[in-house]
Structures are given as C-alpha cells and as structure tokens.
Amino acid sequence: MLFPTLEFGIFFLIVFAISWELRRTADLRKLFLLAASYTFYGWWDWRFVGLLALSSLANYLFGRALGGLERDGLRRFIVALAVIANLSVLGFFKYYGFFLESLDDILVVLGLERDLPFLEVILPVGVSFFTFQGISYVVDVYRRDVAAQRSVVDVCLYISFFPQLVAGPIVRAAHFLPQLEEKPSLTPAMVGLGITLILSGLIKKMVIANYLATELVDPVFFDPSVLGAVDLLVGVYGYAIQIYCDFSGYSDIAIGIAALLGYRFDANFNQPYRSASLQEFWRRWHISLSSWLRDYLYIPLGGSRKGEFGTYRNLFLTMFLGGLWHGAAWTFVFWGTFHGAMLGVERYVRRRFSALAPPVDGEPQPASRLSDAASWVVGVVLTFHLVCFAWIFFRAESFGLAFDYLVGFGDWSTPVQHATPFLALLIAGALAFHFTPPSLGRWIGSGVKWLPSPALGPAFGAAVFFIWAIAPEGVAPFIYFQF
C-alpha cells in the first residue's frame, strides 16, 4: 500500500476516524492502531506479518529480561544476544544471496568451485527499519535510557506503527513510548503541520521525483555510454534531487500522518544540499539513520575518544556499514566507503589548517564577512559535487555502468537527448528550496491551522487533486522501500 494512492487514502480516513473515536480508551486505541499497522504491512505480503510480530515479541522479551536484571555481566550477555538475533534476521533476508554470490566468485577465482546452498530469499519490505528500531529499544533498555515496557502492545506498536514502518524515519523508543502514555489530542498546530507536511511530501514525490525519474534519471542511468557529458551531468544532478525528494517526501508524509493521529516525530531531513561539509551533510541527511549510527555504532566503537587514528577508523567503519545497510551490492559498499574515507580526509584537512593558523594571544583571528561567504560557497559547491559523485555508484546497477558514467564526462560533443529546460527548472527549483528560511514549513503550517474546519477538508482535497493532476501517470514505489 503506497502513500500516494486512493487505497491508502481510504485506509487512512478509516484509521483516522476510528482512532479518534477511541481516544478515551487508550488500550483499545493502541490495539486498533496495532491492527491497522499490521493490515498496512500485510497489504504487500501477509506472509511477513508473522516475521514482524515475531521480531517485536522477541525484542519485548529481551527488554523484559533486561529490566529484571541487575548483574552487569548477565545484562551484557542478554543485550548482545538481542543484537545478534536482530542482525541475524536482517542478515539472512537482506545479505544471504549477496554473501553467497560473493563467496562463489572468490572460489571460482581460486579454482575451488563448490555447490553452495543458494536460496531465493524474498526481502521483506521495511526489514531494515523495524530491525533497527528493535535494536534501539533493547539497547536503550540496557542503557537505562528507557524503562522496560510491561505492555507488549506498546512495544509492538512502537516497532510496527504504520506511518514509519516501511521506510522510516527511525523513531527512538524514548521519544515515542512516552507518547503512548499521554492522552491523545489533536491541536490546530498539529493539524496545520500534518497537512503541510503531507502536501509537501506529495509534491516532492509525485511531481518532482517522479518526473525526474521517468524522464531523466532512469533513461540516463540505463546506458550512460551512449550519452554526452551534458546529459550525464544533468542526470546526476537530477538523481541527487530525485532521491532527496523521494525519501524526504516519504518522511514528510509519515511525519504528517503521525501528527494527524496525535503523535510527534522528529524531522528526518534539514535542507542537506546547503551543507558546506560532508560532516554537516550527514547531520542534515536522513537524520534518524545518521544519529542511530552515531549513537549505536560510532560511539560504542569509541567515537573520537580513541585518539586520531581511532577516530578515522571509527568514521570509516560507521560509514562502511552504513553503506552496506543500504543494499546488498558492492556499489553500496563503495558508496559508504567513499563517504567514510572523505569524512576522514575532511577532518584531517580541517585539523591541519587549524594548526597552520593558531590563535594570536589566545584569541582566534576574525575573518572578513566576504571571505567567510566565499568559503561557505566553495564548501557548499564542493560538498554537493562530492555527494553527487558518490550518488553515481549508489544509483548505478554495477561498477561497469558507474565507470561508463564517469568516462562519459569527457564527451562534450554528443547532442543532448534528455536534459530539457523543464527538467533543468525542476532541479534548479528544488536546489533553491534548500536555501530558503529553515522555518518556512512552520510558517506555512501556522497559516494552515487558522483555516476554519469546514474549509480545511475541501482545501486539502483540492490541493491533493491538483497535485495528482499535474503529476506524471503511474505511482512509482519509494526508493527506500528496497532498503
């Protein structure tokens, strides 16, 4: 069930009406939302509803076990067992075929061919996201950042809540579980925020991302060897905007839907292409995953506390595993490795420049506004193009296609085939949005909340119809469904 479809619209209207009718009976409301979430997930394939329920129940039991123990050694054993169990599920469904194929290639090269136990494993939608939420719940209970929940319904609803179930954002237990204990309320501010985010998400996905995908990115990446540099350059810019609009659009809709049901999610994107460094980019892009990797991987590895070499190693490992999380392919591994390596280079260069320009008399020397602005512009342009370079490998189906893409930048004589003024305008407009005031969305939401209730529904329906009318035909799945 995809967000921008009529079937989801009907589903959500039913869930919205019934959930608010049940607002006075908290337990019944949570049971209903849990049933609705399992229905939403089962719409793709009912066979995996059992996997979702089993994962949720296992993490609930791990949490209960940790909550009843005081011995540190035993608690460490339980949390390690929980993490291994979660990662085993993720590893089997997502990486079984990838690892066997890689092993088979290695054995062939070594002349040691073997019959390996290949299986056709179907990847459950959203398995990466609900696995990470399960891990975060158990680890947070172990760290005593959140109490072990007595209610199995609360834990199951936290892991399976349908707005964020299949493509995030990754919600923390410490943020969501306390909201289940509060009496739900729907304020005008939450209505304004929810409607604004849903409409912005639909525009991003249905109009910008879908036009760029169908008319530019898919044709360009299908066979880059027959295209010239202009098409390839506009194509990678287009993919940078497509994946941003596709994923941030899903996040906007998810956060907006949660708001209309009375729950608050944190923002998942914050104008990432205005970043003047890769470190800043990762603070603005897929914030829930970036912070998850920081808190549950980078810091436990030692963070920046293990000396300079340890810091570079931990940055590299974190991004390497982040790349592998995105997909079972060597192109994703390269994407993560590149970001990890460049974060290390960026950190080293910054430290060297700081060492070359020590403060005078203990005070840092002020820079002119002009030089600050120039440095920021150079940083934004350089960061954007480093990110775009990595996007080529993220999007390409193989290293061969990625290399063909890079080689094509040397050909400026082939006529333009796909880069039209309309698509260039879409890209430019989406990039310009990154430099608007960060509070623009809140301003719009504040205006929407003052609309009288009788006008709100028709205005929202008219806006959705307008978006549907100008969007290209068909509904493409969200990119992050595959992760």
N, C-alpha and C positions, 0 to 999 in steps of 0.2 A: 504494500500500500504506500504510494508515493504522496508526499505532501500536496503538490500542486495538481491534484486530481479531484474529480467530482466525488468519487467514492470516499476519499479521505474527508472531504468537506462534510458529507453526510455523517460519517463516523464521528467527526469532532463535534458537530452540532448535537448529536445524541449524547455524547460523553459530557459535553459542557452543560446541557440542560439537567441531566440526571445527577451529575456530581454536585451541582449547586443545590439541587433539591435535597440532597443527602447531607448538606453541610452541618446540620445539627447533630448528626450521628457519625462521629469521627471514624469509628471502626468500620461501619458499613460503607462509608465513603471510600476508605482506603481499600477495602475488599473490592469494591466496584472498579476503582481505578486500576487495581492489580489485574482484574479480569479483562478490563479494556486493553491494558498493555499487552497481555498475552494474546488477545484476539488480534491486535495490531501486528504483533510479531509473527503469529501463526498465519497471517494472510499470505506471506511468502511461502512458507513450508511448515506445516503443522508438525512435521517430524522433529524439528529442532526446538519446539516449545519445551519438550522434556529436558533437553540439554540446558536451556536457560533456567528452568526450575531446579534442576539438579545442582547447577553451579551456585544458584542463590542459596539453596538449602545447605550446601556444603560450607559456604562462607559464613552463613548464620551459625552453624555448629562450631566452626573454628573460632568464631567470635565469642560464643558462649563458653567454650573451653578456656580461652584466654582470660575472659572476665572472671572465672572462678579460680584462677591460679595466682599464687604469689611468688613461687620459686622462679627466679630469673632463668635458670638453665632450662627448665621444662617449658617455660613460655617461649624461649628462643627456639626450642625444638618444634613447638606447635606452629609458630608463625613461619618457620622455614618449611614445614610440611605443607602449610596452606599455600605459600607462594609456589612451591614446586607443583602442587596439584593443579593450581590455576594455569601455570605456564605449560604444564603437560597437555592440558586440554587445548590451549591455544596453539602449542607446537604441533600437535597431531593434525588438527584440522587445517592449519594455515601453512605449515612448513614440511609436512611429511613428504609430499611429492617433490618439493624443491630440493630437500636434502638427499633423497634417494637419486634423483636425476644428477645432482652434482657428484655424488659418490660414484655413480655409474660412469660418468665422464672421466673421472680420475682413474678408475680401474681400467677403462679402455686405454687411456694414455699409457698406463703402466703395464699393459698387456696382461691384466689379471681379471678379465671379464668374468662376471658371475651373474646368475639369475637372481635378481633382487625382488623382494616382495612388494611390487608396485600395486597400489590400490587406487581406485578412482574415488578420491575423497572430495565431497562437496563442502565448500566453505560456507558455514552458516553466516548469514548477514549479521553484522554488528558484534561478532565474537570478540574482536579486539577491545571494543569499548566496554562491554559488560564484564569481560575478564579483568580489565584494568580497574574498574570500579569495585569489583570483588576484592582484588588485592589491596586497594587503598583502604577499604573498610577494615579488613583484618589487620593490616599494618597499623592503622590509626588506633584500633583497639589495643594492640600490643604496646604502642607508644603511650597509651592512656590519653590520647587526644580526643577520643570519643568513648563513651561507655558502651559496653557490650549490650546489644538490644535484647530485651526479653521477648519482643514481638517478632515472630518470624515474618508476619505480613509486612512490617515496616522495612525489614531488610530486603525482602523480595521486591517490594515496591520501589525502594531506592535503586536497586540494580536494574529493574526492568521498566521503569517509568517511561512511557512510550515516546514523549517528545524527544528525548535524547538517546533512546535505546540503540538505534542502528548506526548513528554517525556522530554521536556526541552532542554537545560538549561533555567532557568527562567531569561529572559532578562529584564533589567531595562529600563523604558521609557527614562530616562535622558541619557542613553547610546545609545539607538537605534534611537529615533526620530530625533536627530540632523543629523544622517547619511542620513536620507531621504531627507534632505535639501541640501546635498552635491552632486556635480556632480559625478556619479559613475565612478570608474576607476578600472582596473584590472592590478595590478602591478606584475612583476615577483615574488616578495616576497609573495604576496597573493596566487599566483598560486602554488608556492612551498609549502607553508603552507597548502593550501587546499588539494592538492594531498597527502601530507604526512599524514595529519590527517585522510583523508578518508581511505587510505590503512591501517593505524594503527588501525582504528576503525573496519574495516572489518576483520583483523586478530584477534583482540580481540573477536569479536562477533562470526564470522563464524567458526573459528578454535578452539580457547581456550575455550570460554564459551560453545559452542555447544557440543564439545567433553566431557567436564566435566559434563554438564547437562545430556546428554543421557547415558553416560557410568558409571557415578559415582553418582552424586548428586540425580537425580530422583530415581534410584533404592534404594539408601541408605535411603532416607527420606520416601520412600513408606512404609516400615515396618522395622524400626530400631530394633525392639525387637528380630529379628532372626539373627542379625549380632553381630560380636565381636567388641572389642574396636579399633582394628587397622582400620577396615573399617569405623567405626564411626568417628575416629579422622581424617583420611584422607578425609572422606566425608565432614566434616565441614570446613576443610581447603579448599577443593575443592569448596564448596559453597561460601566461602569468596572470592576466585579468580573468580568464575563464575559471581557473582553479580557485582564485580568490572569491569571485562572485558565486561560484557553485558551492563552495564549502561555507563561506561566511553567510551566504544566503540560507543554507540549511540551518546554520546556528541561529541566525536571526529568527527564523520561523519557529525553531524549537524553543528558544527563549521566550518568544511572544506567546506561543501556545501555553507554555508553563505559567506565564504571567496571567493569562485569562483563566487558568484553573486555580490561581491563588498562590503560586509558588515562584520563588525568585532564583534565577540562575545568574551567575556572573557572565560578563561579556567574554566572548571567545576570540574576537579579533579587534584590533585597535589601529586601523589605518597603517598596515605593515609596510607599504611601499613608500612611506615617508621616512623610513629609518635611515639614519646616517652611519650605521654599522651593522654587522651581522648579529652582534650581541643584542642590539636594540631590536632588530628584526624578529629575533626569537622571543623577545618579550611582548611582541605585538601580534605574532602569527600563531594561530592555534594555541592560545594562551593556556587552555586547560591541559593540553598534552605537554607543552613546554614546562609548565610548573609541576606536572606529575613527574616527568623525567628528572627534573631538578630535585624534587623532594624525596622520591623513592628510588632514584638511581645515582644521580650525580653526588648528592650529599652523603648517602651511605657509602659510596666509594671513597669518600674522603674530601670531596669538593676541592676547595682551594687551600685546605689545611695541611696538605702533604708535601708542601714545597712546590717549586716551579715545575719540575718535571712531572710530579704527581698531578698537578692541575691540568697540564696539557694532556696527560694520559686520560684523566677522567673526562675532560671535554670530548676527547676523541672517542672514547668508549661509549659515552652517552649518545652522541650523535650517530655513531655507527649502529648501535642497537635501535635508535630511533628510526634510522633508515630501514633496517630490517623489519621493524614493526609495520612500516607502511606497505610492505609487499614482499612476497617470496620470489625475488628475482635479483640478479646481480646488479641490474641498473639501479634499483633502490638502495642496495648496499653502497654502490658508488656515490649516490646522492648524499646519503648520510655521512659517508667517509669524507667527502669533499667539504661538507659543512663543518664537520669536526676539525678537519685539518685547517680550514680557513679561520675558524674561531681561534685556534691556537696561534696562527700567524698574526691575526689581528691583535690578539692580546700581547704577543711578543713585541710587535712594532710599536704599540702604544707605550709599553714599558720602556723601550729603548728611546723613544722620543722624549718621554718624561725625564729619563736620565740625562739626556743631552741638554735639556733646558731646565736645570734645577732652579728653585725659587731663590730670589735675591733677598738677603737679610731675613730669610724665613718666610717671605711673603711671595706668593705666585704673582707673576707679572701680568697685568691686564692686557688683553688683546683688543684691537680695534673692532668695532661692530662690522666693518667691511670685511676684515679678514675672517671673523667668526662666520659671517654669512657665506663667504666664499668656501670656507672649509666645510660648512654644512652642505652646501650644494654639491661639492665634489664628493662628499661622503654619501649623499643620497644617490647620486648617479652611479657611483662605483658599486655600492651595495646592491642596487637594483639589478645591475648587469651581472654581478656575481650570482645573485639569486636566479636570474634568467638562464645563465649558463647551466646551473645545476638542474633547472626545470627541464632542459632538453633531455637529460638522462632519465629524469623522473617520468616523463611522458613517452619517450621512445620505447618501443616494444623490444628492442635489442640494442646491444652496443653497436652493431653494424649500422642500424638506422641512425643512431646518435652520431656516429662518426661521419656518415654521409651528410648529416645536417650541418656539422661543423665545417666540413670541406666545402659545402655549398656557399659559405660566406665569401669565398674567393671569386665567385662568379657574379659580376655586376652587369653582365651583358644580356642575360636571358630575360625576355619580356615578362612583365608582371602578369600573373594569372589569377591570383586570389585576393590580393590586398586591394580592396576597393575603398573609396572615400568614406562610405558608410561604416565599414568595419574600423577604419582608422579613427573615425569620430567616436565610435563606441569605446575604443581603447583609450583615447585621449580623455574622454569624459570620465571614465572610471578611474583613471590615474589622477585627474584633477580632484576627484572626490576625496582622495587621500590627504589633500592639503586644505580642506575646509575645516572650520572650527570643530574640534572633537565633540563638543556638546550639541552639535546640530540636531542629532537624532532626539535628544532630550527636549530641545526647543519645540520640535515638531510634535512630539508626544504630548507636551504640555498644552499645545494648541488643540490637539485632538480631544483631550479629556474634557474640554469645555463645550463640546458639541452636545446638544440635548439628546437624551436617549432615543426618542423617536426618529431622530435624523441619523444617528450613528450607524444603525444597521443598514439602511439603504445606501448611505455614503460608502460604507465598507464594501457592500455588494457591487456598487457601481465601479469602485476602484478595481476590484478583482476582475470584473468583466472587461474593463478597459485593458488591464494587463494581459488577460487571456486573448483579447482581440489583436493586440499588436505583437504578440509573441509568435515565433515560428510554430508550425504544426508539429504535433507529437510531444511526448513528455519523456525526456531523457533521464535515466537514473542519475542520482547524485554520484559524483566521482568517489567520494569517501565511503560509499557502500561497499566497495571492494576491499576495504581495509578493516 
